[in-house]
Each structure stands twice: as structure tokens, then as C-alpha cells.
Amino acid sequence: MNEPLITFDKVWKTYGEGEARVDALAGVDMQIRAGEFAAIMGPSGSGKSTAMNIVGCLDTPTSGRYGFMDVDAGALDRGRRALLRNLYIGFVFQGYNLLARTSAVENVELPLIYRGVGARERRALAMDALAKVGLQNREKHTPAELSGGQQQRVAIARAIVASPKLLVADEPTGNLDTARSHEIMDLLTGLNWDQGLTIVMVTHEADIAAHAGRTINFLDGRIESDSLRMEAAQ
Amino acid sequence: MIWEAVRLALSSIRRNLLRSFLTLLGIVIGVAAVIAMITIGSGTTQKVKDDIAKLGSNLLVVRAGGPPAPGGPRIRAAPLDDDDVKSIAARLPEARAVSAASQSTARVISGTDSLSVSITGADTGYFVARDWGVSVGREFTEQEERGGATVCLLGQTVRSQFFGAGDPTGQQVRVGRLSCTIIGVLETKGFSGFGMDQDLTVLMPLTTFQRRVAGDRDVETIYIAGTDDTSMSEMQEKVEESLRETRRVPADREDDFSVRDMTQVAETMASATTVMTGMLGALAGVSLLVGGIGIMNIMLVSVTERTREIGIRLAIGAQERDILLQFLVEATVLSIIGGLIGIALGLGLAGAASMSMSLPFAPSMAVIALAVGFSGLIGMAFGFFPALRAARLDPIDALRHE
């Protein structure tokens, strides 16, 4: 078994004070190993989004420890977490979140700009990533000129262009029809199997979650169930 | 990284062309106003200097009466006369010329045409003292001057009004009741610093003027021209000494005449217009400041509008300083573009104004550089707050922003 990439140790996240206090996460313990594909499920308000934000180093726990790659990531300041995200984490969102009026290849290059990669190398890496998601010859298109499925592929290319350790996906198929959804899921599964990319995906659709090897169900800020699928675990 | 930010800023400006243009309008107007004001202002200063230089360089001008009291009339005094002139000439052998002159206005008639013209009577030193040559014909001689010969020279304006481009020498004109023979035409002198056409003139020997036009023996003005290496203040002292003697001014009385150094007058007037230029420039600078506030306004709108974009950038690992730099560079690039357009517009305005007011066109590189620098600085200063706001956004909130 691989080393744990992600460790939640009694992680609490609370908002508000006194009467208005809400526990988004109430002492969650969780480990996700490198190379896993974990789906996080749960009804709205269950704390799955909060957990995902902490996993993605966008947010920090109120108490408890969040370890990412042996680093106490929950204790890092804004700038260091930004660096962590830039170097090791890729993001895929429900609404694609591409820059409008900006070509596909320029969108994919974005994380590399903040890494200080030179223009020529950037372009080459971005073209590679676009090829991996099956979007060769579409690099000049802007998001408005691409279908929803294609936009999400550009977003995935952007997430993997910098060879991250972890891909965080927030409802990646939420805006897509069933056929498109399964294409995207096949792409993510392929990245997980072929490249060993660790994926943490939030979804509320069981058939989407079924693509993942592990499903973690959240309810009221706690983990309700955590199950491995046999064929994926092999 | 900076270059990357500039490229990004340019493409973002291009994407919102209309809004970008409206944003930089304030800076355009501000910079154009500053450039136009200062360019026209220094043109005016230049013009004043040139005009006074046309009166002749190293020139002292003596008139009867003290300098006018503030707000009051000139102090009345006996007119100057021939003795004053002779005494000054005797005392100042180093002067290039000492010339006596008187002026009045009279109607000049040639055939059926007539003009109201300034008539000057002067001795032969006048051509040297006023640095005024003859373009056609000849100067009058000393004999003609002493004998009161009825000869005259025309100014260029009078010549062209009466004779067009033709040679008028040998023809007769009537100056008041006096008929005189034209012996020459003066060179073009142009407008004086006081807006008078100096070429609308007829010049004749002083004796002729005194006897036949003015009817007295007065000398209105004495011109004393120094050489390039004479000290004007020393010369001025000698002139004052001589005049106090010949005019018998008691030691306890103020001078009843005034001696003016035209170079000094030029400098005084030039410095007055320079102050004026500075004030106008400062006023225009205020509009630059207002332009800066416009930039801040639009940058704040732009940050709000692009909250989601900022969220994406932060999520994928942009540091606060990357976002800060992006918006700061955008504001600066915007206002520098505004500055450049403003310079073009300002120089255009100043050029048109100079042409219509026949001023010299005097653009200053220093002022242009200053305007670009200042507009960039304004962009940076007013762009900083919106940029900071963008950089401090929380990526989670920013991503949720619709």
C-alpha cells in the first residue's frame, strides 16, 4: 500500500458563535493514499464541500490537523498554501471556470505562468496536456466556441498540465448530460489508472461516484460510511 | 513576470475596448490640458522674448517723465531735447549709436489711397540703434537730416498697401500737409510685443519731423545701443548722470526721466509669462488627478466584475503579489496609454493654437516625459487600492461569485 497523501486528524470546521454556531465538519478522521480515486458524497450541508476545500488547501480547519504530503497544510499561511496548490494540486470545477475570451491553450498554460515556466516550455506542456484530454487542434478555440464536455476537458488539461500529485474535482459532471458525463469520468479514471494520479471528487450522483474506487459518504459533518469497490481496489 | 503582466494587461484592455477608452479619457484630457497649456505658455514666453529682441539688443530707451506711479498717470516732465542727446553722445563714445526720435500719428496719402500711420522722425543713428535696415533704396544722409529735407522711408506694410510689391522710390507721398519723396523701404520688423504692427510706419529725418509735422523741437525718445561687450548697467548709470546734469535735476529730486534696459524688460515679461504658464499647468494638473480617480473607479468595477477570474487564478496557485501586480500593471498601462494619447492631443491643440495666434511652437521634451511619468504614477497610485482588494480576495468566495 502507498503512503497516505491526505490525512484528516479530528478535523473540525465551525462557522459562527454561540447559538448560531454551525459545525460543518465535526471531528473527521480520514486518510486517502497516493493513487486512490475517492468520491466524496453526501447531501447538501453534509460538509463534503468544506472537506474538499480543506483537501484542496483552499481552506483551513478550525481545529485538528490536515496533513498533505507530510506537511501540516492546515497550519500554513495563504501564500504557502497557494504555492502548495500551484505545485501539487489541480482543480476541476462544476462550472469549468475557464477564463472567458481566452484560448484553450492559454487557459491551460495559466498554472505554469504562476510557476514561472518560460513561454516556449509552457506552450509545449499545454499542448501535451490538451492532447491527453483529446483536444488536439482545438487549442485556438475560446471557451465560447467549445461544447460543455470540451470545456471540461480543457479544465482537466489545465488541472494536469503541471503534473500535480492530487486532482480535486468538484461535481465535474454536474453541468453535463449522461453521455458527456461518462466520457469525462472515463478520462478521469484513465488518468488515475495510467498515471497513478490521486483524485478526490465531490459528487451527489451515485453512478458518477461508481467510477471511483472508494466512496466516502458524509452526513452532518461526519463520515457516515467509507467503502472500497472490489474491482477498483485490485 | 512583469512582461507577462504587461501582456496580460494589454489583452485585458483590448477585451474591454470601450470601457478602457472611457477610463483613460480622464487621463487623456488631463495630460492634453497640461501639455497644451505649457506648450502654448512657453510659446508665448518665446514670442515675448523674440519681440523685445526685435527692438534691438543691448538697447537703452530714454523717455521724459519718471516711471508711472502704480495706478497713476506718468509723472509730467519737460520733454527731452537736442542738448540731452549731444551730451549723452559725448559721454558715451563706446556706444554703437545714440539716436533721437519722435513719433506721432498722421494720415498718409498716396494718390487716392490713404492710411493712418505712425510717423517717426529720427536721426541717422536710428537705423543702427533699432537694428533696422533698408530693403529697397537708401537711408537718408546726415545732410538731409540737418537740412530738414522732405524725404522719407516707408515701412513694409505702408509700401504694400500703396505700391504692392513695386519699387516706390522716387514717388511722392503726403504725410499730413507735407509732401515728401520716397527714398527707400525699411526691412520687415513684424509685430511688437504689445501687438503693434511696427511696419505700419513712415520714417523721416528728425529735423523734418520737428519742423513740418510736430511743430516743436522736442525729442520723445533717445535710443542708446551698446556693443555686445558693454556693461548695460554701467552705460545706464552714465546716461542717468548726463541727463541729471543737462536737465538740471537737483540732487534731492527724483529723476524726471526714465532709462529702460530693454533686455531687462524682456526678462521681466518673460518671467511673468513663465509664472503664468506654471499656474495654468498646475490647474491642468488638477484635471489629471481627477482622471486618476476615474481610473480607480473603473478598476474597482473591473475587480468586482472579474472576481471569479481572480478566484480561478488564486485557486490554481497565483500568489497575492501576482494578482496585485496584474491589476497594478493594468492600471498603469491604461494610464500610460492615456498619457500618450493625451500628449498627441495636447501637442495637436498647442500646434493649432500656436498657428492661429502666430506664436512659436515650443514643445518641451522634459514636459512630455514628465507628463508620461506622472500619468503612470497616477495609474499606479489609484490602481493600488483596487489591486490590493483583488489580491486579498478569498479564493473560495471568489469562485462562488456569480
HADDOCK unambig.tbl for C-alpha pairs under 7 A between the chains (distance, minus, plus):
assign (segid A and resid 58 and name CA) (segid B and resid 315 and name CA) 6.99 0.50 0.50
assign (segid A and resid 58 and name CA) (segid B and resid 395 and name CA) 6.88 0.50 0.50
assign (segid A and resid 58 and name CA) (segid B and resid 396 and name CA) 6.70 0.50 0.50
assign (segid A and resid 79 and name CA) (segid B and resid 319 and name CA) 5.95 0.50 0.50
assign (segid A and resid 82 and name CA) (segid B and resid 317 and name CA) 4.55 0.50 0.50
assign (segid A and resid 82 and name CA) (segid B and resid 318 and name CA) 6.37 0.50 0.50
assign (segid A and resid 82 and name CA) (segid B and resid 319 and name CA) 6.06 0.50 0.50
assign (segid A and resid 83 and name CA) (segid B and resid 317 and name CA) 5.78 0.50 0.50
assign (segid A and resid 85 and name CA) (segid B and resid 316 and name CA) 6.09 0.50 0.50
assign (segid A and resid 85 and name CA) (segid B and resid 317 and name CA) 5.16 0.50 0.50
assign (segid A and resid 86 and name CA) (segid B and resid 316 and name CA) 5.52 0.50 0.50
assign (segid A and resid 86 and name CA) (segid B and resid 317 and name CA) 3.93 0.50 0.50
assign (segid A and resid 90 and name CA) (segid B and resid 316 and name CA) 6.85 0.50 0.50
assign (segid A and resid 91 and name CA) (segid B and resid 316 and name CA) 6.95 0.50 0.50
assign (segid A and resid 97 and name CA) (segid B and resid 312 and name CA) 6.68 0.50 0.50
assign (segid A and resid 99 and name CA) (segid B and resid 309 and name CA) 6.39 0.50 0.50
assign (segid A and resid 111 and name CA) (segid B and resid 316 and name CA) 5.82 0.50 0.50
assign (segid A and resid 111 and name CA) (segid B and resid 317 and name CA) 6.67 0.50 0.50
assign (segid A and resid 114 and name CA) (segid B and resid 317 and name CA) 6.71 0.50 0.50
assign (segid A and resid 114 and name CA) (segid B and resid 318 and name CA) 5.59 0.50 0.50
